[in-house]
Amino acid sequence: MKRIFQSPMNVLSLLLLFTLGLGSCVDKEFDEPPFTSTNVDPELDIPTVSVSDILSRWSPGDYVEITDDVAMEAVVVADDESGNFYKTLVVSDSLGQAGISIIIDDFDLFNTYPVGRKIFVKVNGLYVGDNRGLPQLGTAPVQDGNFTNLGRIPAALKEEIILPGKRNVNFTIKDKTLSQLGINDYNTLVRIQGLEFTANSLGDTYANFQDPVSGVNHNLTDCDDNRIIIRNSDYATFARDMIPEGNGSIVAVFSVFGNDSQLFIRDTDDINFTGDRCSGGNTGGGDQVSIQSLRQAYASGTTTPPEGYVQGVVISDRSTGNFQDQNMVLQDGDFGITVRFWDGHSYDLGDEVRVDLAGTELGEFRGLVQLSSVELDNASNQGSSSLPTPKEVSVSELLADNDLQSTRVLIKDATIGGDAQFGFNDVTDNTGTIDFFTFSGASFASQNVPTGSVDITAIASRYDDPQILVNDADDVSGGGGNTGGSDCDQATGEISLEDLRCKWADGDANIADNTISGIIISDREGGNINNQNIQIQNGEYGIVVRFDEQHGFAMGLEVSIDVSNLELSEFNGILQINGVMLDAVTVMGQGTIPTPRSATIQEVINNSEAWESTLVVIDDVQVSGGSTWGEANTLTDDSGSIGTFTSGFATFSDSSVPTGSVELTGIIGQFNDPQILIRNLDDVN
């Protein structure tokens, strides 16, 4: 065994001999093909070893060459027939005690190596290693920047290395619970009882089959709220099938990706969710607990709520987007609390909602007291109710009184400072100043705030420091200025990107006989932007242009685009012009890429609606969350944190993220929440 990075000489020599053999064979009478339909094991002249023997030669993080002239005996437990496993066979011993993934550079492997077929793998010259923790068998590791992965067995060598044996071999499926799963179960088939999809997956499909094609994670839970990811490929034949709503058993391959345990089904026959869903907590008995006593219990150090339920009126409006869809602010009399569900809820402003306390927790997030870990089934709608009358308070009272948190308040004769639009502002009266925050995804975020003296009906909240939030722009009354956005009447000819975005803010999605122009700031070669999209910037403003087919426009080109009679629309929060023809583009020549605006992460978040699709540079950024760019990562500086996305098709997807602080340049985007996308590794210094 050699823990070194080198070419698999035995495999390459075999490939050379295979190629020479083909070149010298000119007789048209072929020998019997190596794969026959007979149900027998091949005759071998080398010893066989078990999957456990191969795995015993490896430690996580190592890439070990196998130099023994032996064959690994195994049974195929998952193949690529449904498309949920890509160029991969998952094999284990017949008792399911140990498993490994074999990665092969070929498709339709199931025709020769179907589930239940015994195989014998000539492992001399192959390597055993892991991909983000998952044991694999392949060829010599490939170095990509700071990241290493095994190579796939060449298709031309498949028949020489992997010999099929008997079909329909019995193998064991292990019965497990979620808490029992561990590293020894990787790449084996397990059966788990009493699982169901979490509520936010109901009504959805297994995967999206969208561009770019990748995959979708859903969550499975048991009735004790233990959870695990189920990963489904967009290429799977069942990608568009609906998620089952019941509870029951699943047979799946247990896997891992970094720190995330995962399950992969072979097809939907592996899921039998026909039973009743979990009750989700105490849906019956127990006395009502006031929100006041719940807050007092937390103040005294209690994190486990008492038995019973709380009930109150929803004072947060989910329809305007200024509150996360997993959060609900509930007020009972003079006291309120933020309720944090596991999944997005459907309760509207003014609903009277009961929340059973069984299984929930009391805690804080950045100083905001909340009832968390709440299942959707724990809550029930008791009908519509009147909103509590807001309590008239001064700013100084808000700053001093934490009991006002998560209740409706009224601030009179105040002025709004900060951004011209709803975003990150402050409110001042004659007693003090408090933060006034609006989420960038809120429907009114791009409207201008009024000037002069105003009255504000708001929800008292906290994000480290006290702050207020409104449900809608109509919660601010009085003052002057235009709260409906700037005046941007339609005109023919060239229209600036600023005016185009202004039209959208005013509620006008129609484009007349217009052209737009700008510099392409997205990098087609880097692969991190959908190949039907470009992002152009002109001055301080940008927009996504989505073509009706793949384009070939390079970063840095100056372009003029005829967008006449098209419409503006948003895709997951980002503004775009959709359905543009390629021949609508006139290339003006090589332009100068705009200088990225320098900003902090918090400034990006606060201004993301106005700044989206433009370049930004942020100093002293740390990247966390995964070891490579293709994983889910977060960018953090001294001001805050923001997500970053890298497509699986990006040329740098498997490259390692940097350690320590870096200067990062990227395009400000949105996918429901603000995010930053780098174009290539040159954006990170």
PyMOL commands that set and color helices and strands:
alter all, ss='L'
color gray80, all
select helices_A, chain A and resi 9-24+51-55+109-111+155-161+178-180+183-185+199-201+268-270+291-299+318-320+376-378+395-400+402-404+473-475+497-505+582-584+601-606+608-611+681-683
alter helices_A, ss='H'
color red, helices_A
select strands_A, chain A and resi 48-49+64-65+71-78+88-92+99-105+118-122+127-131+134-144+147-151+153-154+162-164+174-176+189-197+215-221+227-233+247-257+260-264+271-275+309-314+327-332+335-341+351-356+361-365+368-374+379-384+391-392+408-418+424-429+432-437+451-462+466-469+476-480+493-494+514-520+533-538+541-547+557-562+568-571+574-580+585-590+597-598+615-624+633-637+640-644+662-670+674-677
alter strands_A, ss='S'
color yellow, strands_A
deselect
rebuild
show_as cartoon
